[in-house]
């Protein structure tokens, strides 16, 4: 099934199930839509994330959820995030979240902030 054949109703169901933490294969089994493939499920989830939907990522470990936070941004920063989002077909919220995910995952906040403070590893005080 190509992306053009996934109806808005099926896409909404895919995103809802992904938000509940189901993986692509489980979503495929749950929906039982004839011709629907894991690739089409993955594409629908990826597009929803690019559009700013908060869909948790699934990795080899437990499902990673989202925390909603409010962040004050300057005009230049917001304009940059908008431009970066437009270039990628994504929302500025998605770009900001992706950047923060990478900074956190790669443990580079100290290098990015460059303020001489060292962040303790999780579990340390």
JOQUI-V146805 format. One record per residue. N is the residue number from 0. RES is the residue in one letter. SS is DSSP state (H for helix, E for strand, - for the rest). BURIAL is + if it has 16 or more other C-alpha atoms within 10 Angstrom, else -. Layout:
N|RES|SS|BURIAL  N|RES|SS|BURIAL
This chain:
0|X|-|-  1|X|-|-  2|X|H|-  3|X|H|-  4|X|H|-  5|X|-|+  6|X|-|-  7|X|H|-  8|X|H|-  9|X|H|+  10|X|H|+  11|X|H|-  12|X|H|-  13|X|H|+  14|X|H|+  15|X|H|-  16|X|H|+  17|X|H|+  18|X|H|+  19|X|-|-  20|X|-|+  21|X|-|+  22|X|-|+  23|X|H|+  24|X|H|-  25|X|H|-  26|X|H|+  27|X|H|+  28|X|H|-  29|X|H|-  30|X|H|-  31|X|-|-  32|X|-|-  33|X|-|-  34|X|-|-  35|X|-|+  36|X|-|+  37|X|H|+  38|X|H|-  39|X|H|+  40|X|H|+  41|X|H|+  42|X|H|-  43|X|H|+  44|X|H|+  45|X|H|-  46|X|H|-  47|X|H|+  48|X|H|+  49|X|H|+  50|X|-|+  51|X|-|+  52|X|-|+  53|X|-|+  54|X|-|+  55|X|-|+  56|X|E|+  57|X|-|-  58|X|-|-  59|X|-|-  60|X|-|-  61|X|-|-  62|X|-|-  63|X|E|-  64|X|-|-  65|X|-|-  66|X|-|-  67|X|-|-  68|X|-|-  69|X|-|-  70|X|-|-  71|X|-|-  72|X|-|-  73|X|-|-  74|X|H|-  75|X|H|-  76|X|H|-  77|X|H|-  78|X|H|-  79|X|H|-  80|X|H|+  81|X|H|+  82|X|H|+  83|X|H|+  84|X|H|+  85|X|H|-  86|X|H|-  87|X|H|-  88|X|-|-  89|X|-|+  90|X|-|+  91|X|H|+  92|X|H|+  93|X|H|+  94|X|H|+  95|X|H|+  96|X|H|-  97|X|H|-  98|X|H|-  99|X|H|-  100|X|H|-  101|X|H|-  102|X|H|-  103|X|H|-  104|X|H|-  105|X|-|-  106|X|-|-  107|X|-|-  108|X|H|+  109|X|H|-  110|X|H|-  111|X|H|-  112|X|H|-  113|X|-|-  114|X|-|-  115|X|-|-  116|X|-|-  117|X|-|-  118|X|-|-  119|X|-|-  120|X|-|-  121|X|-|-  122|X|-|-  123|X|-|-  124|X|-|-
